[in-house]
Amino acid sequence: MTTDTKPFALILHNDGSFVLADWTPSTEPHELLGREGIHRMGRMGAKRIDDTLTVWSDDNAIWEDIQVNRSAQRLLNTRHIMCGPVVLTGAIAHTCAAFAEGLTQGQVLQLIERHLTTKRVLMRSLHIPAQRTR
């Protein structure tokens, strides 16, 4: 894998569990959640965290009384309210962009490490896959 490929997105659930998913720039976050078996009917809105990271969350979830995703808030160190599962991707050109770049392997590893070392991760519900031996 070359360092310039950006084929990943990270889905972060309310309970602290996460899914590393394949991403292409033409993918939309709600499509990705559907592929992963997470059915969200709401509109996914983008919030640009910095020049390399974007978080997508359900814009209508707060009005539908869906639980706040405190795991995502801690990971991103933001007070921006995000409810339900969120999708983390790479950069978007501007806040109205429909498509985003993916995350590089290095970005994903850094996010996962930061997530796992952030205080108050719900370790009892978090499954961390073991290293493959073959």
C-alpha positions as YAML, in Angstrom:
chain: A
units: angstrom
residues:
- id: 1
  name: MET
  ca: [0.00, 0.00, 0.00]
- id: 2
  name: THR
  ca: [1.40, 3.37, -0.93]
- id: 3
  name: THR
  ca: [1.28, 6.25, 1.50]
- id: 4
  name: ASP
  ca: [-0.87, 8.43, -0.78]
- id: 5
  name: THR
  ca: [-3.83, 6.04, -1.04]
- id: 6
  name: LYS
  ca: [-6.75, 7.01, 1.13]
- id: 7
  name: PRO
  ca: [-9.12, 4.04, 1.14]
- id: 8
  name: PHE
  ca: [-10.52, 4.15, 4.69]
- id: 9
  name: ALA
  ca: [-13.33, 5.60, 6.76]
- id: 10
  name: LEU
  ca: [-13.87, 5.05, 10.48]
- id: 11
  name: ILE
  ca: [-17.34, 4.52, 11.94]
- id: 12
  name: LEU
  ca: [-17.57, 5.31, 15.64]
- id: 13
  name: HIS
  ca: [-20.58, 4.11, 17.63]
- id: 14
  name: ASN
  ca: [-22.02, 5.60, 20.83]
- id: 15
  name: ASP
  ca: [-20.71, 2.74, 22.99]
- id: 16
  name: GLY
  ca: [-17.12, 3.31, 21.87]
- id: 17
  name: SER
  ca: [-16.97, 0.43, 19.40]
- id: 18
  name: PHE
  ca: [-15.73, 1.22, 15.92]
- id: 19
  name: VAL
  ca: [-15.60, -0.21, 12.41]
- id: 20
  name: LEU
  ca: [-12.85, 0.37, 9.88]
- id: 21
  name: ALA
  ca: [-14.52, 0.50, 6.47]
- id: 22
  name: ASP
  ca: [-13.49, 0.80, 2.84]
- id: 23
  name: TRP
  ca: [-14.02, 4.26, 1.37]
- id: 24
  name: THR
  ca: [-13.97, 5.78, -2.09]
- id: 25
  name: PRO
  ca: [-14.36, 9.52, -2.73]
- id: 26
  name: SER
  ca: [-17.69, 8.90, -4.50]
- id: 27
  name: THR
  ca: [-19.15, 7.12, -1.45]
- id: 28
  name: GLU
  ca: [-21.62, 9.00, 0.70]
- id: 29
  name: PRO
  ca: [-21.67, 8.43, 4.48]
- id: 30
  name: HIS
  ca: [-25.26, 7.16, 4.60]
- id: 31
  name: GLU
  ca: [-24.39, 4.58, 1.90]
- id: 32
  name: LEU
  ca: [-21.42, 3.42, 3.98]
- id: 33
  name: LEU
  ca: [-23.58, 3.01, 7.09]
- id: 34
  name: GLY
  ca: [-26.11, 1.04, 5.04]
- id: 35
  name: ARG
  ca: [-23.36, -1.27, 3.74]
- id: 36
  name: GLU
  ca: [-22.28, -1.88, 7.33]
- id: 37
  name: GLY
  ca: [-25.86, -2.76, 8.38]
- id: 38
  name: ILE
  ca: [-26.47, 0.53, 10.21]
- id: 39
  name: HIS
  ca: [-29.75, 1.95, 9.02]
- id: 40
  name: ARG
  ca: [-29.94, 5.72, 9.38]
- id: 41
  name: MET
  ca: [-32.65, 7.59, 7.56]
- id: 42
  name: GLY
  ca: [-31.45, 11.08, 8.45]
- id: 43
  name: ARG
  ca: [-29.33, 13.43, 6.43]
- id: 44
  name: MET
  ca: [-25.63, 13.14, 7.16]
- id: 45
  name: GLY
  ca: [-24.06, 16.57, 7.63]
- id: 46
  name: ALA
  ca: [-20.34, 17.26, 7.48]
- id: 47
  name: LYS
  ca: [-18.28, 19.13, 10.03]
- id: 48
  name: ARG
  ca: [-14.74, 19.89, 9.00]
- id: 49
  name: ILE
  ca: [-12.44, 19.25, 12.00]
- id: 50
  name: ASP
  ca: [-9.25, 20.39, 10.26]
- id: 51
  name: ASP
  ca: [-7.65, 20.29, 6.80]
- id: 52
  name: THR
  ca: [-7.37, 16.50, 6.87]
- id: 53
  name: LEU
  ca: [-10.38, 15.28, 8.90]
- id: 54
  name: THR
  ca: [-14.15, 15.49, 8.49]
- id: 55
  name: VAL
  ca: [-16.85, 14.05, 10.74]
- id: 56
  name: TRP
  ca: [-20.27, 13.13, 9.34]
- id: 57
  name: SER
  ca: [-23.24, 12.81, 11.67]
- id: 58
  name: ASP
  ca: [-27.03, 12.61, 11.37]
- id: 59
  name: ASP
  ca: [-28.32, 16.19, 11.34]
- id: 60
  name: ASN
  ca: [-31.80, 15.13, 12.47]
- id: 61
  name: ALA
  ca: [-30.77, 12.71, 15.21]
- id: 62
  name: ILE
  ca: [-30.90, 15.23, 18.02]
- id: 63
  name: TRP
  ca: [-34.54, 15.98, 17.17]
- id: 64
  name: GLU
  ca: [-35.32, 12.26, 16.99]
- id: 65
  name: ASP
  ca: [-34.00, 11.80, 20.56]
- id: 66
  name: ILE
  ca: [-31.06, 9.60, 19.51]
- id: 67
  name: GLN
  ca: [-28.27, 9.28, 22.07]
- id: 68
  name: VAL
  ca: [-25.35, 11.74, 21.91]
- id: 69
  name: ASN
  ca: [-22.12, 10.12, 20.73]
- id: 70
  name: ARG
  ca: [-19.82, 11.07, 23.60]
- id: 71
  name: SER
  ca: [-17.10, 8.75, 22.25]
- id: 72
  name: ALA
  ca: [-16.84, 10.89, 19.11]
- id: 73
  name: GLN
  ca: [-16.92, 14.11, 21.12]
- id: 74
  name: ARG
  ca: [-14.02, 12.91, 23.31]
- id: 75
  name: LEU
  ca: [-12.02, 11.62, 20.36]
- id: 76
  name: LEU
  ca: [-12.38, 14.87, 18.44]
- id: 77
  name: ASN
  ca: [-12.20, 17.05, 21.55]
- id: 78
  name: THR
  ca: [-15.25, 19.03, 20.50]
- id: 79
  name: ARG
  ca: [-18.47, 20.21, 22.07]
- id: 80
  name: HIS
  ca: [-20.26, 19.93, 18.74]
- id: 81
  name: ILE
  ca: [-23.24, 17.65, 19.37]
- id: 82
  name: MET
  ca: [-23.19, 14.46, 17.33]
- id: 83
  name: CYS
  ca: [-25.80, 11.75, 17.78]
- id: 84
  name: GLY
  ca: [-25.77, 8.13, 16.74]
- id: 85
  name: PRO
  ca: [-22.96, 6.56, 14.74]
- id: 86
  name: VAL
  ca: [-20.57, 9.01, 13.09]
- id: 87
  name: VAL
  ca: [-18.33, 8.54, 10.07]
- id: 88
  name: LEU
  ca: [-14.81, 9.98, 10.04]
- id: 89
  name: THR
  ca: [-13.28, 10.64, 6.63]
- id: 90
  name: GLY
  ca: [-10.51, 12.70, 5.16]
- id: 91
  name: ALA
  ca: [-10.68, 16.24, 3.83]
- id: 92
  name: ILE
  ca: [-13.55, 17.85, 1.97]
- id: 93
  name: ALA
  ca: [-13.02, 20.82, -0.31]
- id: 94
  name: HIS
  ca: [-15.53, 22.95, 1.63]
- id: 95
  name: THR
  ca: [-18.45, 22.42, 3.99]
- id: 96
  name: CYS
  ca: [-20.96, 22.07, 1.14]
- id: 97
  name: ALA
  ca: [-18.97, 19.36, -0.65]
- id: 98
  name: ALA
  ca: [-20.80, 16.11, -1.30]
- id: 99
  name: PHE
  ca: [-17.69, 13.95, -1.42]
- id: 100
  name: ALA
  ca: [-14.69, 13.51, 0.85]
- id: 101
  name: GLU
  ca: [-11.30, 11.91, 0.56]
- id: 102
  name: GLY
  ca: [-10.67, 8.78, 2.59]
- id: 103
  name: LEU
  ca: [-8.31, 8.42, 5.51]
- id: 104
  name: THR
  ca: [-4.80, 7.10, 5.05]
- id: 105
  name: GLN
  ca: [-3.59, 4.10, 7.00]
- id: 106
  name: GLY
  ca: [-1.51, 6.41, 9.21]
- id: 107
  name: GLN
  ca: [-4.50, 8.67, 9.95]
- id: 108
  name: VAL
  ca: [-6.68, 5.70, 10.85]
- id: 109
  name: LEU
  ca: [-4.07, 4.19, 13.15]
- id: 110
  name: GLN
  ca: [-3.57, 7.54, 14.89]
- id: 111
  name: LEU
  ca: [-7.35, 8.00, 15.39]
- id: 112
  name: ILE
  ca: [-7.80, 4.47, 16.74]
- id: 113
  name: GLU
  ca: [-4.85, 4.84, 19.12]
- id: 114
  name: ARG
  ca: [-6.16, 8.17, 20.36]
- id: 115
  name: HIS
  ca: [-9.65, 6.70, 20.75]
- id: 116
  name: LEU
  ca: [-8.40, 3.71, 22.75]
- id: 117
  name: THR
  ca: [-6.24, 5.83, 25.02]
- id: 118
  name: THR
  ca: [-8.88, 8.52, 25.66]
- id: 119
  name: LYS
  ca: [-10.33, 8.36, 29.15]
- id: 120
  name: ARG
  ca: [-13.68, 6.71, 29.75]
- id: 121
  name: VAL
  ca: [-13.82, 4.42, 26.71]
- id: 122
  name: LEU
  ca: [-16.37, 1.76, 27.54]
- id: 123
  name: MET
  ca: [-13.93, -1.15, 27.52]
- id: 124
  name: ARG
  ca: [-16.51, -3.70, 28.64]
- id: 125
  name: SER
  ca: [-18.39, -3.31, 25.36]
- id: 126
  name: LEU
  ca: [-15.39, -2.73, 23.10]
- id: 127
  name: HIS
  ca: [-14.14, -5.66, 21.04]
- id: 128
  name: ILE
  ca: [-10.53, -5.29, 19.90]
- id: 129
  name: PRO
  ca: [-9.60, -7.90, 17.30]
- id: 130
  name: ALA
  ca: [-6.52, -10.00, 18.05]
- id: 131
  name: GLN
  ca: [-3.53, -10.05, 15.71]
- id: 132
  name: ARG
  ca: [-3.68, -12.72, 13.05]
- id: 133
  name: THR
  ca: [-1.12, -15.48, 13.44]
- id: 134
  name: ARG
  ca: [-1.33, -16.82, 9.89]
...
